[in-house]
Amino acid sequence: MSGSPPMIPRERCEYSAIVDRPPLKLPGGARMVVWSIVNLEVWDISKPMARQVLPAPTGVPLLPDVPNWSWHEYGMRVGVWRFFDLYKRLAIAPTLSINARVCEDYPRVAQQARDAGWEFMGHAYEQGPIHKETDQKAMIQRSMQVIEKFTGKRPVGWLGPGLTQTFDTPEFLAEAGVKYIGDWVYDDEPTVIRTASGPLVTLPYTVELNDIPMMLVQHHESDHLLKRTIDSFDRLYAESKDRPKIMSIAIHPYISGQPFRIKYLEAIYDYVNKHQGVVHWNGEQILDWFEGQAGKAGSSHERNGAAKNCRHQSADRGRRILEE
């Protein structure tokens, strides 16, 4: 961009050990944030499906892939309504990582989330890796515009499909008005990365407490989401005595909305809500809190020190890495 080679991740933000940073502080004596993210997608029947639960005989992907399309469709017709019931009962408004095309193809679902006060987070126009986009910048702008038109509010957050990015993606996102991303799963706390279009905050999304890798890649039993989340929560809660922690949970209605899995998701919230000092925030709330912390602390925190701590290293190094 602008004639310069794109930055690699290390050039966007230098390494930072969590023990070397001053602890942040949550309001009201809270010590831990649970960030719930529901992912809603559009799987175009004319394209290869994003995931497969049932490969075709001989194992060769074929089009149209009706069985895997309909498996995902179950999540939109049935599974997501189990999510709506759960979060209504708990008075939690999660973050909704949403393909913008959901607003057009599934307006009934998108309207339910909008009316329930869920935070809409950009998740591309339709499901597919960023690398396959012929005009990534235009797709990002289109996604933001469709969501803004539907909700009346431009999203401040973004999650790439499958967390995919190219080296240019952060610049395109910042240009489109995105303030935070979930694609960098490298820390327990928010951080700031540098782009040519201004800073972006990274929030601690998860690939560990995420039903896609857990159930579709690693093929764990249905109760494993509950077990792993409790194990993670217990450790983070203990550590939150000294510094606040954020635990994210990422779910998809065609996976965790299945009748044999939903009770384990419900049990997660039953467990964490027994503990004092736990709050449920969406991504924008976490962003606002983090920016407020940075403002109070001045240059000692990452937000105000982004230009210094995440400075561009050498262009020659970037060129060398890209050429290898």
C-alpha positions in Angstrom: 0.0 0.0 0.0 1.2 3.5 -0.9 4.2 1.9 -2.6 5.5 0.3 0.6 5.5 -3.4 1.3 2.7 -4.6 3.7 3.6 -5.0 7.3 3.8 -8.5 8.8 2.3 -9.0 12.3 5.5 -8.4 14.2 6.0 -5.1 12.6 2.5 -4.0 13.7 3.2 -4.6 17.4 6.3 -5.5 19.3 6.3 -8.4 21.7 5.0 -7.5 25.1 5.1 -9.8 28.2 1.9 -9.6 30.2 3.8 -9.5 33.4 5.6 -6.3 32.3 2.4 -4.3 31.9 0.6 -2.4 34.7 -2.7 -4.2 35.5 -5.8 -2.8 34.1 -8.8 -2.3 36.4 -12.5 -3.2 35.9 -15.2 -1.0 37.4 -17.2 -1.8 40.5 -14.8 -4.3 41.9 -15.3 -6.7 39.0 -12.4 -9.0 38.2 -13.4 -11.0 35.1 -15.2 -10.4 31.8 -17.0 -13.1 29.9 -17.2 -12.2 26.2 -19.8 -14.4 24.4 -19.6 -14.4 20.6 -22.3 -15.9 18.4 -21.3 -16.5 14.7 -24.0 -16.3 12.0 -23.0 -17.1 8.4 -24.4 -17.5 4.9 -23.2 -20.6 3.0 -23.7 -20.1 -0.7 -25.0 -23.3 -2.2 -23.2 -22.6 -5.5 -19.8 -22.7 -3.7 -17.9 -25.3 -1.6 -19.3 -25.4 1.9 -17.3 -23.7 4.7 -17.3 -26.9 6.8 -18.3 -30.6 6.2 -19.9 -32.9 8.6 -20.7 -35.5 5.9 -18.2 -36.0 3.1 -19.5 -37.3 -0.2 -18.9 -41.0 -1.1 -15.2 -41.3 -2.2 -14.5 -38.2 -0.1 -14.3 -35.8 -3.0 -16.2 -32.5 -2.5 -19.0 -32.1 -5.0 -21.3 -29.2 -6.0 -23.9 -28.6 -5.0 -23.2 -29.8 -1.5 -26.8 -30.2 -0.3 -26.2 -32.3 2.9 -23.6 -29.9 4.4 -25.6 -26.8 3.2 -28.7 -28.2 5.0 -26.7 -29.1 8.1 -25.7 -25.4 8.4 -29.2 -24.3 7.6 -30.5 -26.2 10.7 -28.6 -23.7 12.8 -30.5 -20.8 11.2 -33.9 -22.5 11.4 -33.6 -24.1 14.8 -30.3 -23.9 16.6 -30.0 -20.1 16.8 -33.4 -19.9 18.5 -32.0 -21.9 21.4 -29.3 -19.3 21.7 -31.9 -16.5 21.7 -33.8 -18.2 24.5 -30.6 -18.8 26.5 -29.4 -15.2 26.4 -32.8 -13.7 26.9 -33.2 -15.8 30.1 -29.7 -14.7 31.3 -30.2 -11.0 30.3 -27.0 -11.2 28.2 -26.6 -9.3 24.9 -23.7 -11.1 23.2 -21.6 -10.0 20.3 -22.9 -11.2 17.0 -20.2 -12.0 14.4 -22.4 -11.8 11.3 -21.9 -12.2 7.6 -23.6 -9.1 6.3 -25.5 -11.2 3.8 -27.4 -12.7 6.8 -29.3 -9.3 7.0 -30.5 -10.0 3.4 -31.0 -13.8 3.3 -32.1 -14.3 6.9 -33.7 -11.0 8.0 -35.9 -12.7 10.5 -32.8 -13.9 12.4 -30.9 -10.7 12.1 -34.0 -8.7 13.3 -34.3 -10.9 16.4 -30.7 -10.2 17.3 -31.0 -6.5 16.6 -34.2 -6.2 18.6 -32.5 -8.1 21.5 -29.7 -5.5 21.6 -26.9 -7.8 20.4 -23.8 -6.1 19.2 -23.3 -6.6 15.4 -19.7 -7.3 14.5 -18.5 -7.5 10.9 -17.7 -11.0 9.6 -17.3 -10.4 5.8 -20.2 -10.3 3.4 -20.6 -14.1 3.2 -18.6 -17.0 4.5 -15.3 -17.7 2.8 -11.6 -17.0 3.4 -10.4 -13.4 2.9 -7.6 -14.6 0.7 -10.2 -15.6 -2.0 -11.7 -12.2 -2.3 -11.0 -10.5 -5.6 -11.5 -7.1 -4.1 -11.1 -7.4 -0.3 -11.4 -3.6 0.3 -14.7 -3.4 -1.5 -16.0 -6.5 0.3 -15.2 -5.0 3.7 -16.8 -1.7 2.8 -19.9 -3.5 1.5 -20.2 -5.6 4.6 -20.0 -2.6 6.9 -22.6 -0.7 4.8 -25.1 -3.5 4.7 -24.9 -4.0 8.5 -25.1 -0.2 9.1 -28.2 0.1 6.9 -29.9 -2.8 8.7 -29.1 -1.8 12.3 -28.7 2.0 11.9 -25.3 1.7 13.4 -21.9 1.1 11.8 -20.1 -1.9 13.4 -16.9 -1.1 15.4 -15.7 -4.7 15.5 -14.6 -7.2 12.9 -13.8 -10.9 12.8 -12.5 -12.5 9.6 -14.1 -15.7 8.4 -12.0 -18.4 10.0 -10.0 -15.4 11.5 -8.4 -15.1 8.0 -6.4 -12.0 7.0 -3.9 -11.0 4.4 -1.1 -8.6 5.2 -3.2 -5.7 3.9 -6.4 -6.5 5.8 -5.7 -4.3 8.9 -5.4 -1.2 6.7 -8.6 -2.0 4.9 -10.4 -2.5 8.2 -9.1 0.7 9.7 -10.1 2.7 6.6 -13.6 1.2 6.9 -14.0 2.5 10.4 -13.3 -0.7 12.3 -12.0 -0.1 15.8 -11.3 -3.6 17.1 -10.6 -7.0 15.7 -10.8 -10.6 17.0 -8.4 -12.2 14.6 -5.3 -12.0 16.7 -5.7 -14.6 19.5 -2.3 -13.9 21.1 -3.1 -12.3 24.5 -5.4 -12.4 27.5 -5.9 -8.6 27.3 -6.7 -6.1 24.6 -3.7 -4.8 22.7 -3.1 -2.1 20.0 -1.6 -2.8 16.6 -0.4 -0.3 14.1 -1.8 0.3 10.6 -1.1 2.9 8.0 -4.7 4.1 8.6 -4.4 4.4 12.3 -4.4 2.0 15.3 -6.6 -1.0 15.7 -7.4 -2.7 19.1 -7.2 -6.5 19.3 -9.6 -8.2 21.7 -8.9 -11.6 23.1 -11.1 -13.8 20.9 -10.5 -17.6 21.1 -9.8 -20.6 19.1 -9.6 -22.8 22.2 -13.1 -22.1 23.6 -14.5 -22.3 20.1 -16.9 -25.0 19.0 -15.5 -25.2 15.4 -12.0 -26.5 16.3 -13.2 -28.4 19.3 -16.1 -30.3 17.7 -15.4 -30.2 14.0 -11.6 -30.5 13.9 -10.7 -32.2 17.1 -14.0 -34.2 17.3 -14.5 -34.1 21.0 -17.6 -35.3 22.8 -20.4 -32.8 23.3 -19.6 -32.2 27.0 -16.0 -31.2 26.3 -16.9 -27.5 25.7 -18.2 -27.4 29.2 -15.2 -29.1 30.7 -12.6 -27.0 28.8 -14.5 -23.8 29.6 -14.7 -24.6 33.3 -11.0 -25.4 33.4 -10.1 -22.2 31.6 -12.5 -20.2 33.8 -11.1 -21.6 37.0 -7.5 -20.7 36.1 -8.4 -17.2 34.8 -10.6 -16.5 37.7 -7.8 -17.3 40.1 -5.4 -15.1 38.2 -8.0 -12.3 38.1 -7.3 -11.7 41.8 -4.2 -9.8 40.7 -5.2 -8.5 37.3 -8.5 -8.6 35.4 -9.1 -11.3 32.8 -11.2 -11.7 29.8 -12.6 -15.1 28.7 -14.3 -15.4 25.4 -16.6 -18.2 24.2 -17.3 -18.6 20.4 -20.2 -20.6 19.3 -22.1 -21.4 16.1 -25.8 -22.4 16.0 -25.3 -25.3 13.7 -22.9 -26.8 16.2 -23.6 -25.7 19.8 -27.3 -25.2 18.9 -27.8 -28.9 18.4 -30.1 -30.6 20.9 -27.4 -32.9 22.2 -25.0 -29.9 22.9 -27.1 -27.0 24.0 -27.3 -28.1 27.7 -23.6 -28.0 28.0 -23.5 -24.4 26.8 -26.3 -23.5 29.3 -24.3 -25.2 32.0 -21.3 -23.0 31.3 -23.2 -19.9 32.3 -24.7 -21.6 35.3 -21.2 -22.3 36.5 -19.5 -18.9 35.8 -22.5 -16.9 37.2 -22.0 -18.5 40.6 -18.8 -16.5 41.0 -18.6 -13.0 42.3 -17.0 -10.3 40.2 -17.9 -11.7 36.8 -19.5 -9.4 34.2 -20.8 -10.2 30.7 -19.8 -7.6 28.2 -19.9 -7.4 24.4 -16.9 -6.4 22.3 -17.8 -2.7 22.1 -18.1 -2.6 25.9 -14.7 -4.1 26.3 -13.3 -1.7 23.7 -14.8 1.3 25.5 -13.4 0.1 28.9 -9.9 -0.5 27.4 -9.8 2.9 25.8 -11.0 4.5 29.0 -8.2 2.7 31.0 -5.7 3.9 28.4 -7.0 7.5 28.7 -6.7 7.5 32.5 -3.2 6.0 32.5 -1.9 8.2 29.7 1.2 7.0 27.8 1.8 4.1 30.2 -0.9 2.0 28.5 -0.8 0.6 25.0 -3.6 2.7 23.5 -1.8 6.0 23.9 1.6 4.4 23.3 0.7 2.6 20.1 2.9 4.7 17.9 5.9 4.1 20.1 5.4 0.4 21.0 4.0 -0.8 17.7 6.3 1.2 15.4 7.1 0.0 11.9 10.4 -1.9 11.8 12.5 -1.9 8.6 10.9 -2.0 5.2 13.8 -4.1 4.0 12.9 -6.8 6.6 9.3 -6.8 5.4 10.4 -7.3 1.8 12.8 -10.1 2.7 10.2 -12.0 4.6 7.6 -11.6 1.9 10.1 -12.9 -0.7 11.0 -16.0 1.2 
